[in-house]
Structure formats: C-alpha cells, structure tokens
C-alpha cells in the first residue's frame, strides 16, 4: 500500500494510485520514513483497493501554488480525463501557509491590547478568506468538470485533517469561515483547510 511522493516516483507493478493527493506538510512531513497523514490513511483507514496514493505538492506549499504556482501544471495534468479516470478520490491539504502570509489575520501591532479578540483584523481576514475560497473553488470546479456526466452520484465533503481519522468527510463548523463553493451540498460555513472530493458512491474508507 505505497504512497508515491511526486510524479517522478516509480510506480510498483500492480500498485497503481487510486487516490490523488495534493498538499503541504500535512501530507509530506515527516519524510522519507516518517509516519505522516497519508501513510496513516493508506495503512489504517482506506480499503486495500484504494490505499495507493499519489501525492503532489511539498512541505511549505500554499494553496495558491496548486492553482497558479509551481505545482499547478502537475495538478492539471493529473486532472486530465486520461489520468483522473483511474482515481476514486482527490485529497487537498492547504491554506495554513497562505494564512501565515496574511500574518494569521492579526493586526500589525498588538502591543498593549488586553483582549486577544481585539488583535484580530477583520479586513485582513476577509481578504484571506476571499483568496482561499477562490483558489479552493477553482480546484474543486476543475475536479468536478473532469468527473462530470458520470451516472453514479458523487459525494463531496470538506474535511478537517483533525477529524478525518475518526469521522471521514465530516463537515467543519466554525463561527468564522466562508461558504462552501457551489455544488458542495452545504450552506454551512467552513474553514477550507482540508478537502476530500470522492468519485462515485462506493465507500473508500
């Protein structure tokens, strides 16, 4: 049940990837022998037929990198119908490193502020959420577009990596977040850190 890190990794005979993952350190660290999230999913959670994973991205990757940056071409190539037809799910991990670029939506100067909530910058947070929702929305749109027209109902849920081990596909609830992109089947607010998009109705967990 191998996890292949990067498109240049040789594929073992008879162990072709059934899941495409693109992410940051949640999927990549520690390496090469560390027991990271993808390896735990492969060995402990996923059914054997779906346990082989191809991972794109790298430690420190930003959500923006998957859409407009250095990992965009590899991701788009795997989304071509000739490739995506063999995947049963796409896992996405991101947004944490993007948030760091926005200083975690905090004000520039918090010295002397007695309440943590008063250090929160509403305008910076809104700008961050607008960018994250746009990038995540584009990724989900491209995945859905390739899988369009299939006869079986597809399940798409946004998930937290903190809950994916015990409650796969659990919806995140937050008092501060942004609305799921159209078609995700939920009007509740969510924080777009992790997302799992599955193809067809077969359970892979």
Steps between C-alpha positions, in 0.01 A plus 500: 500500500750761386479877507683649200654841571523696177421402142855381439478221757501155330165319526512148639350231270138435591493790748372788292371807688127505569506833681654833396619725783647848482612672813748659735675358807183323616557260210879518469658524845685314639687333213631265378419242768281715723144396570308791351129543437488341155688196620260460791203529265651245265580244769223550755194659342466434128382172355780309323365576153529873573812509718754597232545878488685743272595818687577835335617819670764525773576626850426873513272496196222757481152454360588761242787278379253228398302740282743759365844397625765231468268202559219615271623326184543162670157527662329596174674217317368246752151649454498415131229239436760247384653515852216596733283209385718268710462700823216444745570807712698822507635620837603862546697644791581868511434856620721494809805642326282752317369618837855560620550737206201693631652506853216274612261792448640686800560873528851630437537620857336321791714640781287628784184323381357313797251279314617254229185564300584869464823409320301336222494695172159460335609647166808277481292196589241578231777543241654167599168315485420652162826374354478156660142444389593601147796262477319209663192565289705487180656169601166343585348634179778344290460163674123502457531606137713198417263268687189658349234284339564183697188296577568434868442762765821652629568598858693816578569621848756735649693340782733589778818300520446502874173310461560300184640203693192450711231674297587494130338772295370675812378852435686768685302755691646832598372833618746657258548354157372525145224328309570179312532549124186427303425131464647379827154441637531714810421860582680478833819689557829321491873561526657375179811339642437147376267364238423152372310457174396143420380348175195271479305365796734218604646540848878514500541524877 
